[in-house]
Amino acid sequence: MGEPRSVVDRGAAAAGGAVRQFVTGVGLLGRGVGLCLRHPRLYLLGLLPALIAGALYAAALVALVLFADDLAATVTWFADDWSTGWRSTVRIVAGLALVGVGGLLSVLTFTAVTLLIGDPFYERISERVEAKFGGVPEAVEVPWWRSLRRSLADSLRLVGLGILLGIPLFVLGFVPVIGQTVVPVLGATVAGWVLAVELTGVPFQRRGRRLRDRRAVLRGHRPTALGFGVAVFLCFLIPLGAVLLMPAAVAGGTLLARRAMGRPIDVVTVRTTL
């Protein structure tokens, strides 16, 4: 009897530890917000690229909503000969699924596109956050054009992963109950992981570490990374949330990267003007 109870106790302890790490990840986004609120110049530095990307994505999402009925009819061609009631039901579900997946993909790609547009700005935000907590003694100098090329390649891989995972979620969205309960949770989890990987790109590149290294390190801190990424994802779903929160997300992503690599984020070791 002692052995099963011990297994249960260990399982409960592991689950509790994962929950605490998840909450810690959420808190890193909050700390990013706090850094930006205390240093308005740091915030404004990263707002312009997000505004530009936000305007482009807002236009795309409005177009998606306006043409949702036509798109739903296109992807449900098999229902053309069905009775009016069933055909309408299927196409309403298809339209909602299209808008939902479009929103998911827009959140995933928005971060990648905004980071590319504002690469110099977000590099500076990340650098200042790191300087506040001791800097990066092992920093690697990379020419801006090479950094941009690597960022573009990494972003394309992550966006491709998001699209690849979004397709089965779109299909599952047609399944009653599951499409309205399980799929949103899976979507938030997938989006959270991709966002965590995207938003830690700058601090990892600063150390000469590529996408595969980033994913390997974050896998070792998965609950924390998911807590941060899911919090960002949910905030990005709020109207204008992605635009207004982007600088704080970059700051929080830098804190996440430092924590995952065992660097201090709680004690200011070097004073710097942000």
C-alpha positions in Angstrom: 0.0 0.0 0.0 2.9 2.3 0.7 4.2 2.2 -2.9 1.1 3.4 -4.7 0.6 6.2 -2.2 4.2 7.2 -2.8 3.6 7.3 -6.5 0.5 9.4 -6.0 2.4 11.7 -3.7 5.2 12.2 -6.2 2.7 12.7 -9.0 0.9 15.4 -7.0 4.2 17.1 -6.1 5.2 17.1 -9.7 1.9 18.5 -10.8 2.1 21.2 -8.1 5.6 22.1 -9.2 4.5 22.4 -12.8 1.6 24.7 -11.8 4.0 26.9 -9.8 6.3 27.1 -12.7 3.4 28.0 -15.0 2.4 30.8 -12.7 6.0 32.0 -12.6 5.9 32.2 -16.4 2.8 34.3 -16.3 4.5 36.5 -13.8 7.4 37.1 -16.2 5.0 38.8 -18.5 3.8 40.9 -15.6 7.4 41.9 -14.9 7.9 42.9 -18.5 4.8 45.1 -18.2 6.3 46.6 -15.0 9.6 47.4 -16.7 7.9 49.2 -19.5 5.6 51.2 -17.2 8.5 52.3 -15.1 10.5 53.3 -18.2 8.2 54.9 -20.8 11.0 55.4 -23.3 11.6 51.6 -23.3 7.9 51.1 -24.0 7.6 53.7 -26.8 10.8 52.3 -28.4 8.9 49.1 -29.3 5.5 50.5 -29.9 6.0 51.9 -33.5 6.8 48.5 -35.2 3.8 47.0 -33.4 1.5 49.8 -34.6 2.6 49.2 -38.2 2.1 45.5 -38.0 -1.2 45.9 -36.1 -2.7 48.1 -38.9 -1.8 45.5 -41.5 -3.2 42.6 -39.5 -6.4 44.5 -38.5 -7.1 45.1 -42.2 -6.5 41.4 -43.0 -8.8 40.2 -40.1 -11.6 42.6 -41.2 -11.4 41.2 -44.7 -11.5 37.6 -43.3 -14.6 38.4 -41.3 -16.3 40.1 -44.2 -15.7 37.2 -46.6 -16.1 34.5 -44.0 -19.5 33.4 -45.5 -18.0 33.0 -49.0 -14.9 31.2 -47.7 -17.1 28.9 -45.6 -19.2 28.0 -48.7 -15.9 27.3 -50.6 -14.5 24.9 -48.0 -17.9 23.1 -47.5 -18.6 22.4 -51.2 -19.7 18.9 -50.2 -22.8 20.4 -48.5 -24.2 22.2 -51.6 -26.9 19.6 -52.1 -27.8 19.2 -48.4 -31.0 20.5 -47.0 -31.0 24.2 -46.1 -30.9 23.7 -42.3 -27.9 21.3 -42.4 -26.1 23.3 -45.0 -26.5 26.5 -43.0 -25.4 24.8 -39.8 -22.2 23.3 -41.3 -21.3 26.7 -43.0 -21.8 28.6 -39.8 -19.5 26.2 -38.0 -17.0 26.4 -40.9 -17.1 30.2 -40.8 -16.5 30.3 -37.1 -13.6 27.8 -37.5 -12.1 29.9 -40.2 -12.2 33.1 -38.2 -10.9 31.2 -35.1 -7.9 29.6 -37.0 -7.3 33.0 -38.7 -7.1 34.6 -35.3 -4.7 31.9 -34.1 -2.5 32.2 -37.1 -2.6 36.0 -36.9 -1.3 35.9 -33.3 1.4 33.5 -34.2 2.6 35.4 -37.3 2.0 38.9 -35.8 4.9 38.4 -33.4 7.2 37.1 -36.1 6.4 39.9 -38.5 6.6 42.6 -35.8 9.9 41.3 -34.5 11.3 41.4 -38.1 9.9 45.0 -38.7 11.3 46.3 -35.4 14.4 44.1 -35.0 16.7 47.0 -34.1 14.2 48.4 -31.6 13.5 45.1 -29.9 17.2 44.2 -29.8 17.7 47.4 -27.9 14.9 46.7 -25.5 16.2 43.2 -24.8 19.8 44.5 -24.4 18.7 47.1 -21.8 16.7 44.5 -19.8 19.8 42.3 -19.8 22.0 45.2 -18.7 19.7 45.8 -15.8 20.3 42.3 -14.5 24.0 42.0 -15.1 24.4 42.0 -18.9 25.8 39.3 -21.1 29.5 38.6 -20.6 29.5 36.0 -23.3 27.7 38.2 -25.9 28.5 37.5 -29.5 28.8 40.3 -32.0 26.7 39.5 -35.1 26.4 41.8 -38.1 22.9 43.2 -38.4 22.3 41.7 -41.8 23.3 38.3 -40.5 21.1 38.7 -37.5 18.1 39.8 -39.7 18.7 36.8 -42.0 18.7 34.4 -39.1 15.6 36.0 -37.5 13.8 35.7 -40.9 14.8 32.0 -41.2 13.8 31.2 -37.6 10.5 33.1 -38.0 9.6 31.2 -41.2 10.2 27.9 -39.4 8.1 28.9 -36.5 5.3 30.2 -38.6 5.4 27.1 -40.7 5.1 25.0 -37.5 2.1 27.1 -36.4 0.4 26.6 -39.8 1.1 22.9 -39.7 -0.4 22.5 -36.3 -3.3 24.9 -37.1 -4.6 22.6 -39.9 -5.6 19.7 -37.6 -7.1 22.2 -35.2 -9.2 23.6 -38.0 -10.5 20.2 -38.9 -11.2 19.4 -35.2 -13.1 22.6 -35.0 -16.0 20.9 -36.9 -16.4 18.2 -34.2 -19.3 19.1 -31.9 -18.3 19.9 -28.3 -14.6 19.1 -28.9 -14.4 21.9 -31.4 -15.7 24.3 -28.8 -13.9 23.1 -25.7 -10.7 21.0 -26.3 -9.6 22.8 -29.5 -9.4 26.3 -27.9 -7.2 24.8 -25.1 -5.0 23.0 -27.6 -4.8 26.2 -29.7 -3.7 28.3 -26.7 -1.1 25.7 -25.8 0.4 25.5 -29.3 0.3 29.3 -29.7 1.8 29.8 -26.2 4.8 27.6 -27.0 5.4 29.2 -30.4 5.2 32.7 -28.9 7.6 31.8 -26.1 10.1 30.5 -28.6 9.7 33.5 -30.8 10.0 36.1 -28.0 13.2 34.6 -26.6 15.0 34.7 -30.0 16.9 38.0 -29.5 18.6 37.1 -26.1 19.5 33.6 -27.5 21.0 35.1 -30.7 23.0 37.5 -28.5 24.7 34.5 -27.1 25.3 32.9 -30.5 22.6 30.3 -30.0 20.2 29.2 -32.7 16.6 28.1 -32.9 17.4 24.4 -32.0 19.3 25.5 -28.9 16.5 27.8 -27.9 13.9 25.0 -28.2 16.1 22.6 -26.3 16.7 25.0 -23.4 13.0 26.0 -23.2 11.9 22.3 -23.2 13.8 22.0 -20.0 11.6 24.8 -18.6 8.4 23.9 -20.4 5.8 24.9 -17.7 7.4 28.3 -17.2 7.7 28.9 -21.0 4.1 27.8 -21.5 2.9 30.1 -18.7 4.6 33.0 -20.3 3.5 32.2 -23.8 -0.1 31.4 -23.0 -0.4 34.6 -21.0 1.0 36.5 -24.0 -1.4 34.7 -26.3 -4.5 35.5 -24.2 -3.5 39.2 -23.9 -2.9 39.3 -27.7 -6.5 38.2 -28.2 -7.7 41.4 -26.6 -8.4 44.2 -29.1 -5.2 46.2 -29.5 -3.6 43.9 -26.9 -0.9 42.6 -29.4 0.1 46.2 -30.3 0.2 47.7 -26.8 1.8 44.7 -25.2 4.5 43.9 -27.7 7.3 45.8 -26.0 6.4 44.2 -22.6 6.3 40.8 -24.3 9.9 41.3 -25.6 11.0 42.4 -22.1 9.3 39.4 -20.5 10.8 37.1 -23.2 14.2 38.3 -22.3 13.6 37.6 -18.6 12.3 34.1 -19.6 15.5 33.4 -21.6 17.7 34.5 -18.7 15.8 32.4 -16.3 16.0 29.3 -18.6 19.7 29.8 -19.0 20.4 30.2 -15.3 21.1 34.0 -15.4 19.9 36.3 -12.5 16.6 38.1 -13.0 15.8 39.0 -9.4 18.8 41.1 -8.3 20.0 44.2 -10.2 23.8 43.7 -10.4 24.6 46.5 -12.8 22.9 49.9 -12.7 21.8 51.2 -16.0 19.6 54.0 -17.3 16.7 52.6 -19.3 
